[in-house]
Amino acid sequence: MGDPHSYLRTLLARPGSVHLAVQQTSGDIVAVAHLMPDRQNAEAALLVQDDWQNSGLGGRLLRGLGAQAVNGGWKEVYGLILPGDERIPAILRHASVPVRRLSEEGVTTVWAETDRIATALRLR
């Protein structure tokens, strides 16, 4: 993945992307989430610092990304779950949005339709 400073500016400047972050009062960022446009869909990614996991931040950020995806007009949101990551599946089990899953070589891709996200979040 390399040094974040080498690619962060490019990531944040990508046209149409959406970024959310949780910042402590000290100024430290403890969680980030983003949506990256991919034609009519958006790729979602979520990262929560280890010390802050199991605090509800991931679920709140995922709901925020869902609202942004609905407002952005994307058809579907998708994300990758890497081998050994048990946190995202746990968050998705508590979400009221049905997701499709496809596993290949240990990596699971999950998709959710924004119409269903909108219904679950009561945005429409």
Phi, psi and omega in degrees: 000329176080185181285122181304329180297336182283339182232353185299315181300317179295317179300313183290336183268358183297125182304133177083355181283157180235133181230135176236149179214154174244126185240135174287164177298337177287347182102348179289135175273126184249349178203144177222153177214149177211157171242131178241125180301139176216083186060241182271001180243177176221138175270132179253144175219149186216136178218124178237129179305142184310314182297342184254359179291153183068022178253359181094355181297318181300315179296318179294318178295320179296320175297319177298318177296320179300315179297319178295322179294319177297311181295331180281350177081014178286150181282314181221156172243137178225160178206164180252138174247118183277156179305138178086351179275104180264348185288313182296314176302324178295317178297316182294328178296330180271351179282149180266020180249125177291141178235148172266146181231145173218121180254131177219122177053040176088345179263130179252127173261133178240143179232146172224136178282136182293333175300319179287326175297316180300317178297314181296324180270359181058046180266346180231000000 
